[in-house]
Amino acid sequence: MTRAARAVRWAAVASVGALCLLVAGVGAVAMVAEYNATWDWYFLMERAVAFATPAAMWLLAAVLVGLVGLTVVARD
């Protein structure tokens, strides 16, 4: 495997991992909000979703670019 393919692979893996952690974090906030069932926690959940949505879109774009790039530079 070439250096470029290895670098693109690690970038794609890192992007997927970051996206999974972001979604899991928002899910954890949502679970705690539903468990507590107070307006304060629901407001915090809304803020977490509002913060995470643009970040998730950028990470998803990075994943797609990384996967397409890996397909382009893969030799085997």
The first five atom37 places (N, CA, C, CB, O) and aatype in JSON, in Angstrom:
{
  "aatype": [12, 16, 1, 0, 0, 1, 0, 19, 1, 17, 0, 0, 19, 0, 15, 19, 7, 0, 10, 4, 10, 10, 19, 0, 7, 19, 7, 0, 19, 0, 12, 19, 0, 6, 18, 2, 0, 16, 17, 3, 17, 18, 13, 10, 12, 6, 1, 0, 19, 0, 13, 0, 16, 14, 0, 0, 12, 17, 10, 10, 0, 0, 19, 10, 19, 7, 10, 19, 7, 10, 16, 19, 19, 0, 1, 3],
  "atom_mask": [
    [1, 1, 1, 1, 1],
    [1, 1, 1, 1, 1],
    [1, 1, 1, 1, 1],
    [1, 1, 1, 1, 1],
    [1, 1, 1, 1, 1],
    [1, 1, 1, 1, 1],
    [1, 1, 1, 1, 1],
    [1, 1, 1, 1, 1],
    [1, 1, 1, 1, 1],
    [1, 1, 1, 1, 1],
    [1, 1, 1, 1, 1],
    [1, 1, 1, 1, 1],
    [1, 1, 1, 1, 1],
    [1, 1, 1, 1, 1],
    [1, 1, 1, 1, 1],
    [1, 1, 1, 1, 1],
    [1, 1, 1, 0, 1],
    [1, 1, 1, 1, 1],
    [1, 1, 1, 1, 1],
    [1, 1, 1, 1, 1],
    [1, 1, 1, 1, 1],
    [1, 1, 1, 1, 1],
    [1, 1, 1, 1, 1],
    [1, 1, 1, 1, 1],
    [1, 1, 1, 0, 1],
    [1, 1, 1, 1, 1],
    [1, 1, 1, 0, 1],
    [1, 1, 1, 1, 1],
    [1, 1, 1, 1, 1],
    [1, 1, 1, 1, 1],
    [1, 1, 1, 1, 1],
    [1, 1, 1, 1, 1],
    [1, 1, 1, 1, 1],
    [1, 1, 1, 1, 1],
    [1, 1, 1, 1, 1],
    [1, 1, 1, 1, 1],
    [1, 1, 1, 1, 1],
    [1, 1, 1, 1, 1],
    [1, 1, 1, 1, 1],
    [1, 1, 1, 1, 1],
    [1, 1, 1, 1, 1],
    [1, 1, 1, 1, 1],
    [1, 1, 1, 1, 1],
    [1, 1, 1, 1, 1],
    [1, 1, 1, 1, 1],
    [1, 1, 1, 1, 1],
    [1, 1, 1, 1, 1],
    [1, 1, 1, 1, 1],
    [1, 1, 1, 1, 1],
    [1, 1, 1, 1, 1],
    [1, 1, 1, 1, 1],
    [1, 1, 1, 1, 1],
    [1, 1, 1, 1, 1],
    [1, 1, 1, 1, 1],
    [1, 1, 1, 1, 1],
    [1, 1, 1, 1, 1],
    [1, 1, 1, 1, 1],
    [1, 1, 1, 1, 1],
    [1, 1, 1, 1, 1],
    [1, 1, 1, 1, 1],
    [1, 1, 1, 1, 1],
    [1, 1, 1, 1, 1],
    [1, 1, 1, 1, 1],
    [1, 1, 1, 1, 1],
    [1, 1, 1, 1, 1],
    [1, 1, 1, 0, 1],
    [1, 1, 1, 1, 1],
    [1, 1, 1, 1, 1],
    [1, 1, 1, 0, 1],
    [1, 1, 1, 1, 1],
    [1, 1, 1, 1, 1],
    [1, 1, 1, 1, 1],
    [1, 1, 1, 1, 1],
    [1, 1, 1, 1, 1],
    [1, 1, 1, 1, 1],
    [1, 1, 1, 1, 1]
  ],
  "atom_positions": [
    [[0.85, -1.17, 0.0], [0.0, 0.0, 0.0], [0.89, 1.24, 0.0], [-0.96, 0.0, 1.22], [1.87, 1.32, 0.75]],
    [[0.55, 2.18, -0.84], [1.36, 3.38, -0.95], [1.1, 4.31, 0.24], [1.05, 4.1, -2.28], [0.14, 4.14, 0.99]],
    [[1.98, 5.29, 0.38], [1.83, 6.26, 1.47], [0.54, 7.07, 1.33], [3.03, 7.2, 1.51], [-0.12, 7.36, 2.32]],
    [[0.21, 7.42, 0.09], [-1.02, 8.2, -0.13], [-2.25, 7.39, 0.26], [-1.12, 8.63, -1.61], [-3.16, 7.91, 0.91]],
    [[-2.27, 6.12, -0.12], [-3.41, 5.28, 0.23], [-3.51, 5.1, 1.73], [-3.3, 3.92, -0.45], [-4.61, 5.09, 2.28]],
    [[-2.38, 4.95, 2.38], [-2.38, 4.78, 3.83], [-2.88, 6.06, 4.52], [-0.97, 4.43, 4.33], [-3.65, 5.98, 5.49]],
    [[-2.45, 7.22, 4.03], [-2.89, 8.49, 4.62], [-4.38, 8.71, 4.42], [-2.1, 9.65, 4.01], [-5.08, 9.15, 5.33]],
    [[-4.87, 8.39, 3.22], [-6.31, 8.56, 2.94], [-7.12, 7.59, 3.78], [-6.62, 8.36, 1.44], [-8.19, 7.93, 4.27]],
    [[-6.6, 6.37, 3.95], [-7.31, 5.38, 4.76], [-7.44, 5.85, 6.2], [-6.59, 4.02, 4.71], [-8.52, 5.76, 6.79]],
    [[-6.34, 6.35, 6.77], [-6.41, 6.82, 8.15], [-7.3, 8.05, 8.29], [-5.01, 7.14, 8.67], [-7.97, 8.21, 9.31]],
    [[-7.31, 8.91, 7.29], [-8.21, 10.07, 7.34], [-9.67, 9.62, 7.31], [-7.93, 11.02, 6.16], [-10.51, 10.17, 8.03]],
    [[-9.98, 8.62, 6.47], [-11.35, 8.12, 6.4], [-11.75, 7.44, 7.71], [-11.5, 7.13, 5.23], [-12.86, 7.63, 8.2]],
    [[-10.84, 6.65, 8.27], [-11.13, 5.97, 9.55], [-11.32, 6.98, 10.67], [-10.0, 4.97, 9.91], [-12.22, 6.84, 11.49]],
    [[-10.48, 8.0, 10.71], [-10.61, 9.03, 11.74], [-11.92, 9.79, 11.6], [-9.42, 10.0, 11.68], [-12.56, 10.13, 12.6]],
    [[-12.32, 10.08, 10.38], [-13.58, 10.79, 10.15], [-14.78, 9.94, 10.58], [-13.72, 11.18, 8.67], [-15.71, 10.45, 11.19]],
    [[-14.75, 8.66, 10.25], [-15.84, 7.77, 10.67], [-15.9, 7.68, 12.18], [-15.66, 6.37, 10.05], [-16.98, 7.72, 12.77]],
    [[-14.74, 7.54, 12.82], [-14.7, 7.47, 14.28], [-15.23, 8.73, 14.94], [0.0, 0.0, 0.0], [-16.0, 8.66, 15.89]],
    [[-14.81, 9.89, 14.42], [-15.29, 11.15, 14.98], [-16.79, 11.31, 14.79], [-14.56, 12.33, 14.34], [-17.49, 11.79, 15.68]],
    [[-17.3, 10.9, 13.63], [-18.74, 10.98, 13.38], [-19.51, 10.07, 14.33], [-19.05, 10.61, 11.93], [-20.56, 10.46, 14.85]],
    [[-19.0, 8.87, 14.56], [-19.66, 7.95, 15.49], [-19.65, 8.5, 16.91], [-18.98, 6.57, 15.46], [-20.66, 8.41, 17.62]],
    [[-18.53, 9.07, 17.33], [-18.47, 9.66, 18.67], [-19.43, 10.84, 18.82], [-17.05, 10.11, 18.99], [-20.07, 11.0, 19.85]],
    [[-19.52, 11.66, 17.79], [-20.43, 12.8, 17.83], [-21.88, 12.35, 17.95], [-20.26, 13.67, 16.59], [-22.64, 12.88, 18.76]],
    [[-22.27, 11.37, 17.14], [-23.64, 10.87, 17.19], [-23.92, 10.19, 18.53], [-23.9, 9.89, 16.03], [-25.01, 10.34, 19.09]],
    [[-22.95, 9.44, 19.04], [-23.13, 8.79, 20.35], [-23.25, 9.83, 21.46], [-21.96, 7.84, 20.64], [-24.03, 9.64, 22.4]],
    [[-22.5, 10.91, 21.38], [-22.59, 11.96, 22.39], [-23.96, 12.63, 22.39], [0.0, 0.0, 0.0], [-24.53, 12.87, 23.46]],
    [[-24.47, 12.94, 21.22], [-25.8, 13.55, 21.14], [-26.85, 12.55, 21.61], [-26.11, 14.02, 19.69], [-27.82, 12.94, 22.27]],
    [[-26.68, 11.3, 21.28], [-27.61, 10.27, 21.75], [-27.59, 10.14, 23.26], [0.0, 0.0, 0.0], [-28.64, 9.94, 23.88]],
    [[-26.41, 10.25, 23.86], [-26.32, 10.17, 25.32], [-27.03, 11.35, 25.98], [-24.85, 10.14, 25.76], [-27.73, 11.18, 26.98]],
    [[-26.85, 12.54, 25.41], [-27.55, 13.71, 25.95], [-29.05, 13.54, 25.81], [-27.1, 15.01, 25.23], [-29.81, 13.89, 26.72]],
    [[-29.5, 13.0, 24.68], [-30.94, 12.78, 24.48], [-31.48, 11.74, 25.45], [-31.21, 12.33, 23.03], [-32.6, 11.89, 25.95]],
    [[-30.71, 10.68, 25.73], [-31.18, 9.67, 26.68], [-31.3, 10.25, 28.08], [-30.23, 8.46, 26.68], [-32.27, 9.97, 28.79]],
    [[-30.33, 11.04, 28.49], [-30.4, 11.66, 29.82], [-31.57, 12.64, 29.88], [-29.07, 12.38, 30.16], [-32.25, 12.73, 30.9]],
    [[-31.79, 13.37, 28.8], [-32.92, 14.31, 28.77], [-34.25, 13.58, 28.9], [-32.89, 15.14, 27.48], [-35.14, 14.03, 29.62]],
    [[-34.38, 12.47, 28.21], [-35.62, 11.71, 28.32], [-35.76, 11.05, 29.69], [-35.67, 10.65, 27.23], [-36.88, 10.9, 30.19]],
    [[-34.66, 10.68, 30.29], [-34.71, 10.08, 31.63], [-35.15, 11.11, 32.67], [-33.34, 9.48, 32.01], [-35.98, 10.81, 33.53]],
    [[-34.58, 12.32, 32.59], [-34.91, 13.35, 33.57], [-36.25, 14.04, 33.26], [-33.81, 14.39, 33.61], [-36.96, 14.45, 34.18]],
    [[-36.59, 14.16, 32.01], [-37.86, 14.74, 31.55], [-38.14, 16.11, 32.17], [-38.99, 13.8, 31.89], [-39.24, 16.38, 32.67]],
    [[-37.12, 16.98, 32.11], [-37.31, 18.36, 32.54], [-37.01, 19.28, 31.36], [-36.4, 18.71, 33.77], [-36.32, 18.9, 30.42]],
    [[-37.54, 20.49, 31.43], [-37.34, 21.43, 30.34], [-35.88, 21.84, 30.22], [-38.2, 22.66, 30.54], [-35.41, 22.13, 29.12]],
    [[-35.17, 21.87, 31.34], [-33.75, 22.22, 31.29], [-32.96, 21.2, 30.45], [-33.16, 22.29, 32.71], [-32.14, 21.58, 29.62]],
    [[-33.23, 19.93, 30.66], [-32.54, 18.89, 29.91], [-32.99, 18.87, 28.46], [-32.77, 17.53, 30.54], [-32.18, 18.62, 27.57]],
    [[-34.26, 19.13, 28.21], [-34.72, 19.19, 26.82], [-34.07, 20.36, 26.08], [-36.25, 19.32, 26.77], [-33.72, 20.24, 24.9]],
    [[-33.9, 21.48, 26.77], [-33.22, 22.63, 26.18], [-31.76, 22.28, 25.89], [-33.31, 23.86, 27.1], [-31.23, 22.65, 24.84]],
    [[-31.1, 21.59, 26.81], [-29.73, 21.16, 26.59], [-29.64, 20.19, 25.4], [-29.17, 20.5, 27.85], [-28.69, 20.24, 24.62]],
    [[-30.63, 19.32, 25.28], [-30.66, 18.39, 24.15], [-30.81, 19.16, 22.83], [-31.82, 17.38, 24.3], [-30.13, 18.85, 21.85]],
    [[-31.66, 20.15, 22.81], [-31.83, 20.96, 21.59], [-30.54, 21.68, 21.23], [-32.95, 21.98, 21.78], [-30.17, 21.76, 20.06]],
    [[-29.85, 22.2, 22.23], [-28.57, 22.88, 21.98], [-27.53, 21.9, 21.47], [-28.07, 23.57, 23.24], [-26.74, 22.24, 20.59]],
    [[-27.5, 20.68, 22.01], [-26.54, 19.67, 21.56], [-26.8, 19.3, 20.11], [-26.61, 18.42, 22.46], [-25.87, 19.16, 19.32]],
    [[-28.05, 19.13, 19.76], [-28.39, 18.79, 18.38], [-28.05, 19.95, 17.44], [-29.9, 18.43, 18.26], [-27.52, 19.74, 16.35]],
    [[-28.35, 21.18, 17.87], [-28.04, 22.34, 17.04], [-26.53, 22.5, 16.85], [-28.63, 23.61, 17.67], [-26.08, 22.93, 15.79]],
    [[-25.75, 22.17, 17.87], [-24.3, 22.24, 17.75], [-23.75, 21.12, 16.87], [-23.65, 22.19, 19.13], [-22.83, 21.34, 16.08]],
    [[-24.31, 19.94, 17.0], [-23.75, 18.76, 16.34], [-24.15, 18.64, 14.87], [-24.18, 17.53, 17.06], [-23.44, 17.99, 14.11]],
    [[-25.24, 19.25, 14.46], [-25.69, 19.07, 13.09], [-24.69, 19.59, 12.05], [-27.01, 19.77, 12.9], [-24.37, 18.85, 11.12]],
    [[-24.19, 20.82, 12.18], [-23.19, 21.24, 11.18], [-21.91, 20.42, 11.26], [-22.85, 22.72, 11.38], [-21.31, 20.11, 10.23]],
    [[-21.5, 20.06, 12.45], [-20.29, 19.25, 12.59], [-20.49, 17.87, 11.97], [-19.91, 19.11, 14.06], [-19.57, 17.33, 11.34]],
    [[-21.67, 17.31, 12.13], [-21.95, 16.0, 11.53], [-21.95, 16.09, 10.01], [-23.3, 15.46, 12.04], [-21.49, 15.17, 9.34]],
    [[-22.46, 17.17, 9.46], [-22.46, 17.32, 8.01], [-21.03, 17.43, 7.47], [-23.28, 18.56, 7.6], [-20.71, 16.82, 6.45]],
    [[-20.18, 18.2, 8.15], [-18.78, 18.31, 7.73], [-18.06, 16.97, 7.85], [-18.05, 19.38, 8.55], [-17.28, 16.6, 6.98]],
    [[-18.32, 16.26, 8.93], [-17.68, 14.95, 9.1], [-18.18, 13.95, 8.06], [-17.93, 14.42, 10.51], [-17.4, 13.15, 7.55]],
    [[-19.46, 14.0, 7.76], [-19.99, 13.12, 6.73], [-19.37, 13.42, 5.37], [-21.51, 13.24, 6.65], [-19.05, 12.51, 4.61]],
    [[-19.19, 14.69, 5.06], [-18.52, 15.06, 3.81], [-17.07, 14.56, 3.81], [-18.55, 16.6, 3.6], [-16.58, 14.09, 2.79]],
    [[-16.39, 14.66, 4.96], [-15.01, 14.17, 5.05], [-14.96, 12.66, 4.87], [-14.39, 14.57, 6.39], [-14.04, 12.14, 4.25]],
    [[-15.94, 11.96, 5.41], [-16.0, 10.5, 5.23], [-16.17, 10.16, 3.76], [-17.14, 9.89, 6.07], [-15.47, 9.29, 3.23]],
    [[-17.09, 10.82, 3.1], [-17.33, 10.53, 1.68], [-16.12, 10.86, 0.82], [-18.54, 11.32, 1.19], [-15.77, 10.09, -0.07]],
    [[-15.48, 11.98, 1.09], [-14.27, 12.34, 0.34], [-13.17, 11.32, 0.61], [-13.8, 13.76, 0.7], [-12.45, 10.92, -0.3]],
    [[-13.02, 10.91, 1.87], [-12.01, 9.93, 2.2], [-12.26, 8.59, 1.54], [0.0, 0.0, 0.0], [-11.32, 7.95, 1.06]],
    [[-13.5, 8.15, 1.5], [-13.81, 6.87, 0.86], [-13.63, 6.92, -0.65], [-15.24, 6.46, 1.19], [-13.12, 5.96, -1.25]],
    [[-14.03, 8.01, -1.27], [-13.81, 8.15, -2.71], [-12.32, 8.25, -2.99], [-14.56, 9.4, -3.26], [-11.82, 7.66, -3.95]],
    [[-11.61, 9.01, -2.16], [-10.16, 9.11, -2.33], [-9.46, 7.79, -2.15], [0.0, 0.0, 0.0], [-8.51, 7.49, -2.87]],
    [[-9.91, 7.0, -1.21], [-9.32, 5.67, -1.0], [-9.58, 4.77, -2.2], [-9.88, 5.03, 0.27], [-8.72, 3.97, -2.58]],
    [[-10.75, 4.89, -2.79], [-11.05, 4.11, -3.98], [-10.14, 4.53, -5.14], [-12.53, 4.27, -4.37], [-9.73, 3.69, -5.94]],
    [[-9.85, 5.81, -5.23], [-9.01, 6.31, -6.33], [-7.56, 5.88, -6.17], [-9.1, 7.84, -6.41], [-6.92, 5.48, -7.14]],
    [[-7.03, 5.96, -4.94], [-5.6, 5.68, -4.76], [-5.3, 4.21, -4.45], [-5.05, 6.54, -3.66], [-4.13, 3.83, -4.38]],
    [[-6.31, 3.4, -4.26], [-6.06, 1.98, -3.96], [-5.49, 1.29, -5.21], [-7.36, 1.27, -3.49], [-5.95, 1.52, -6.33]],
    [[-4.51, 0.47, -4.98], [-3.84, -0.19, -6.11], [-4.27, -1.65, -6.26], [-2.34, -0.13, -5.93], [-4.28, -2.17, -7.38]],
    [[-4.63, -2.31, -5.17], [-4.92, -3.75, -5.24], [-6.4, -4.01, -5.29], [-4.32, -4.47, -4.05], [-6.82, -5.17, -5.35]]
  ]
}
